[in-house]
């Protein structure tokens, strides 16, 4: 197991990530253990049933990943991922009524030309 402190994590996060691919990394904050980093491929966590889909869904819902990247992470087609999040009540498009109207106006102008 490796140990890094918070300041070295801020200055060189790639080193801690490289260590985490090989073994667990303990993050120290003022000489006290604060967090534990475990490389996701060490535990084969992503290969467990449902984990990829759950992670992708959560990251999409929270706005951390786009719809397309979430579908890739879940190993699903875009259409299947859209159906999946829609079944869960997660909106695929998040627009105000004014933004939808503006899009419709733009579409009408484009179709008229």
C-alpha positions in Angstrom: 0.0 0.0 0.0 1.2 3.5 -0.9 0.4 6.7 1.0 0.2 10.2 -0.4 -0.7 13.5 1.3 -3.4 15.8 0.2 -0.9 18.4 -1.1 0.9 15.9 -3.3 -2.5 14.7 -4.5 -3.3 18.2 -5.6 0.1 18.8 -7.2 0.4 15.4 -9.0 -2.8 13.5 -9.1 -1.6 11.3 -11.9 1.0 9.7 -9.6 -1.6 8.7 -7.1 -3.8 7.3 -9.9 -0.8 5.3 -11.2 -0.2 3.9 -7.7 -3.9 3.0 -7.4 -3.8 0.9 -10.5 -1.3 -1.3 -8.7 -2.3 -1.2 -5.1 -4.4 0.7 -2.6 -3.4 4.3 -1.9 -4.0 5.9 1.5 -4.6 9.6 1.3 -3.3 11.4 4.4 -4.6 14.8 5.6 -2.4 16.4 8.3 -0.9 13.1 9.2 -4.3 11.5 9.6 -5.9 8.9 7.2 -8.6 10.7 5.2 -9.4 8.5 2.1 -8.6 5.3 0.4 -8.1 5.1 -3.3 -8.6 1.7 -5.0 -8.1 1.2 -8.7 -11.4 0.2 -10.2 -9.7 -2.5 -12.3 -8.1 -4.1 -9.3 -11.4 -5.4 -8.0 -13.1 -6.1 -11.3 -15.9 -3.9 -10.0 -17.0 -2.7 -13.4 -17.5 -6.3 -14.6 -19.9 -7.1 -11.8 -23.5 -7.4 -13.0 -25.3 -4.0 -13.2 -22.4 -1.9 -11.9 -21.5 -0.3 -15.2 -25.2 0.6 -15.9 -25.7 1.9 -12.3 -22.5 4.0 -12.5 -23.3 5.4 -15.9 -26.9 6.2 -14.8 -25.7 8.0 -11.7 -23.1 10.0 -13.5 -25.5 11.0 -16.2 -28.2 12.0 -13.7 -25.7 14.1 -11.8 -24.5 15.8 -14.9 -21.0 14.5 -14.7 -21.2 12.6 -18.0 -23.0 13.3 -21.2 -25.7 11.0 -22.5 -23.4 9.5 -25.2 -20.5 8.9 -22.7 -22.8 7.4 -20.2 -24.1 4.9 -22.8 -20.5 4.0 -23.7 -19.7 3.4 -20.0 -22.8 1.2 -19.6 -21.8 -0.7 -22.8 -25.3 0.1 -24.2 -26.4 1.6 -27.5 -27.5 5.2 -27.2 -31.1 4.2 -27.9 -31.1 1.6 -25.2 -29.5 3.9 -22.7 -32.1 6.6 -23.5 -34.9 4.0 -22.9 -33.2 2.9 -19.7 -33.0 6.3 -18.1 -36.5 7.2 -19.4 -37.9 4.2 -17.6 -36.2 5.5 -14.4 -37.9 8.9 -14.9 -34.6 10.6 -15.6 -35.1 13.3 -18.2 -32.9 12.9 -21.3 -33.3 16.6 -22.3 -33.4 19.2 -19.7 -34.8 22.4 -21.2 -37.1 25.2 -20.1 -40.3 25.9 -22.0 -38.7 29.0 -23.5 -35.7 27.0 -24.8 -38.0 24.4 -26.3 -40.0 27.1 -28.0 -36.8 28.7 -29.4 -35.7 25.3 -30.7 -39.1 24.8 -32.4 -38.9 28.3 -33.9 -35.4 27.6 -35.3 -36.7 24.3 -36.7 -39.7 26.0 -38.4 -37.3 28.6 -39.9 -35.0 25.8 -41.2 -37.9 23.8 -42.7 -39.3 26.9 -44.4 -36.0 27.7 -46.1 
